[in-house]
């Protein structure tokens, strides 16, 4: 039986590996992405700026079915695009198919994907991961997002000092 410390060390190691893989992956047009039917994390960009981070137990289903062709309630990003930009569902789908890019990686488990998603959201604060109430306050500000390049170079250093808070529990404190 492995100890708590062994489990924590394993979690930290997987988190670092997954972050490195995701951050070194190239963006591809969302509509052309070849997505697996496995768990993973995805980052969606508009005009080169990170706008949304998500995770799923089945990346292909989540993106192709829910995001690119689902109804307004099928995906948080679709709902927020329609609400904040006052778009209908067809306009939101068309925008995503023509203007959005994606980076994604597969993870071993859905839990690994959810942990990585929470860490990335905490680091990047993507606009469409905010609550609608907060997002409405920032909707006029076009460039409030900090670019990914500004954060990537110091990412592992920041993670080492970070406490991850997921589902009401502190799950790790890297090196400290």
C-alpha positions as CSV (number, residue, x, y, z in Angstrom):
1,X,0.0,0.0,0.0
2,X,1.4,3.3,-1.0
3,X,1.7,6.2,1.5
4,X,0.0,9.5,1.3
5,X,3.3,11.2,0.4
6,X,3.9,8.7,-2.5
7,X,0.4,9.5,-3.8
8,X,1.0,13.2,-3.5
9,X,4.4,12.9,-5.2
10,X,2.8,10.9,-8.0
11,X,0.1,13.5,-8.4
12,X,2.6,16.3,-8.6
13,X,4.7,14.5,-11.1
14,X,1.7,13.7,-13.4
15,X,0.6,17.3,-13.1
16,X,4.0,18.7,-14.2
17,X,4.2,16.2,-17.1
18,X,0.7,17.0,-18.3
19,X,1.3,20.8,-18.1
20,X,4.5,20.5,-20.0
21,X,2.9,18.4,-22.7
22,X,-0.1,20.8,-23.0
23,X,2.0,23.9,-23.1
24,X,4.3,22.6,-25.8
25,X,1.4,21.5,-28.0
26,X,0.6,23.6,-31.0
27,X,-2.7,25.3,-31.5
28,X,-4.9,23.9,-34.4
29,X,-8.1,25.2,-35.8
30,X,-10.9,24.0,-33.6
31,X,-13.0,22.6,-36.5
32,X,-10.0,20.6,-37.8
33,X,-8.8,19.1,-34.5
34,X,-8.5,15.4,-34.5
35,X,-9.8,14.6,-31.0
36,X,-9.5,11.3,-29.2
37,X,-12.4,9.6,-27.3
38,X,-10.3,9.7,-24.1
39,X,-10.1,12.0,-21.1
40,X,-8.1,15.2,-21.4
41,X,-7.8,19.0,-21.1
42,X,-8.3,21.6,-23.8
43,X,-7.5,25.3,-24.2
44,X,-9.5,27.4,-26.6
45,X,-8.1,30.6,-28.2
46,X,-9.7,33.5,-30.1
47,X,-7.2,35.6,-32.1
48,X,-4.3,33.9,-30.3
49,X,-5.6,34.8,-26.8
50,X,-6.6,32.1,-24.3
51,X,-10.3,32.4,-23.7
52,X,-11.5,29.1,-22.2
53,X,-10.1,26.0,-20.5
54,X,-12.0,22.8,-20.1
55,X,-11.7,19.1,-19.4
56,X,-13.7,16.0,-20.3
57,X,-13.8,12.3,-20.0
58,X,-14.3,12.1,-23.8
59,X,-12.6,15.0,-25.6
60,X,-14.2,14.2,-29.0
61,X,-17.7,14.1,-27.6
62,X,-17.3,17.2,-25.6
63,X,-15.9,19.3,-28.4
64,X,-17.4,18.0,-31.6
65,X,-20.9,17.2,-30.3
66,X,-21.4,19.6,-27.4
67,X,-19.3,22.6,-28.3
68,X,-19.5,22.7,-32.1
69,X,-23.0,21.4,-32.7
70,X,-24.9,21.3,-29.3
71,X,-27.6,23.6,-28.1
72,X,-27.0,26.6,-25.9
73,X,-26.9,24.6,-22.7
74,X,-24.7,21.9,-24.1
75,X,-21.5,23.7,-23.3
76,X,-20.6,26.6,-21.0
77,X,-18.6,28.4,-23.7
78,X,-21.6,28.4,-26.1
79,X,-23.9,29.7,-23.4
80,X,-21.6,32.5,-22.5
81,X,-20.9,33.5,-26.1
82,X,-24.6,33.7,-26.8
83,X,-25.3,35.7,-23.6
84,X,-22.3,38.1,-23.6
85,X,-22.2,38.8,-27.3
86,X,-26.0,38.6,-27.8
87,X,-25.5,35.9,-30.5
88,X,-27.8,33.1,-31.6
89,X,-26.6,29.6,-31.4
90,X,-25.7,29.4,-35.1
91,X,-23.6,32.5,-35.0
92,X,-21.7,31.1,-31.9
93,X,-21.1,27.8,-33.7
94,X,-19.9,29.5,-36.8
95,X,-17.6,31.7,-34.9
96,X,-16.0,28.7,-33.1
97,X,-15.7,26.7,-36.3
98,X,-14.0,29.6,-38.2
99,X,-12.2,31.7,-35.7
100,X,-11.2,29.5,-32.7
101,X,-8.1,27.4,-32.2
102,X,-7.5,24.7,-29.7
103,X,-4.7,23.0,-27.8
104,X,-5.4,19.7,-26.0
105,X,-3.8,16.7,-24.5
106,X,-5.0,13.3,-23.4
107,X,-4.6,12.4,-19.7
108,X,-4.6,9.0,-18.0
109,X,-7.8,9.6,-16.1
110,X,-10.7,12.1,-16.0
111,X,-9.5,13.1,-12.5
112,X,-6.1,14.0,-13.9
113,X,-7.8,16.1,-16.5
114,X,-10.0,17.9,-13.8
115,X,-7.0,18.6,-11.6
116,X,-5.0,20.0,-14.5
117,X,-8.0,22.1,-15.6
118,X,-8.3,23.7,-12.2
119,X,-4.6,24.5,-12.0
120,X,-4.6,26.1,-15.5
121,X,-7.7,28.1,-14.7
122,X,-6.1,29.3,-11.5
123,X,-3.0,30.4,-13.4
124,X,-4.6,31.9,-16.5
125,X,-8.0,33.2,-15.4
126,X,-9.5,32.8,-18.9
127,X,-12.3,35.2,-19.7
128,X,-15.0,32.6,-20.5
129,X,-14.2,30.6,-17.3
130,X,-15.4,33.5,-15.2
131,X,-18.9,33.7,-13.9
132,X,-21.3,35.6,-16.1
133,X,-21.7,38.3,-13.5
134,X,-17.9,39.0,-13.5
135,X,-17.6,38.5,-17.3
136,X,-20.2,41.1,-17.9
137,X,-18.2,43.7,-16.0
138,X,-15.1,43.0,-18.3
139,X,-16.9,42.6,-21.6
140,X,-15.9,46.0,-22.9
141,X,-12.2,45.4,-22.2
142,X,-10.7,43.7,-25.3
143,X,-7.2,43.1,-24.0
144,X,-7.5,42.3,-20.3
145,X,-6.2,38.8,-20.8
146,X,-2.4,38.3,-20.2
147,X,-0.9,36.5,-23.1
148,X,0.2,32.8,-22.7
149,X,3.8,33.7,-23.5
150,X,4.0,36.0,-20.5
151,X,3.1,33.1,-18.2
152,X,4.7,30.0,-19.8
153,X,8.3,30.9,-19.0
154,X,7.7,31.0,-15.3
155,X,4.9,28.4,-15.1
156,X,6.7,25.7,-13.2
157,X,8.0,28.2,-10.7
158,X,4.5,29.6,-10.1
159,X,3.1,26.1,-9.7
160,X,5.7,25.3,-7.0
161,X,4.3,28.0,-4.8
162,X,0.7,27.4,-5.5
163,X,-2.0,25.7,-3.5
164,X,-4.6,24.0,-5.6
165,X,-8.1,24.3,-4.3
166,X,-10.5,21.8,-6.0
167,X,-14.1,20.9,-5.0
168,X,-13.7,22.6,-1.6
169,X,-10.4,20.8,-0.7
170,X,-6.8,21.7,-0.8
171,X,-5.3,18.9,-2.8
172,X,-1.7,19.8,-3.0
173,X,1.0,22.3,-2.1
174,X,3.9,21.8,-4.4
175,X,7.3,21.9,-2.5
176,X,6.0,23.6,0.5
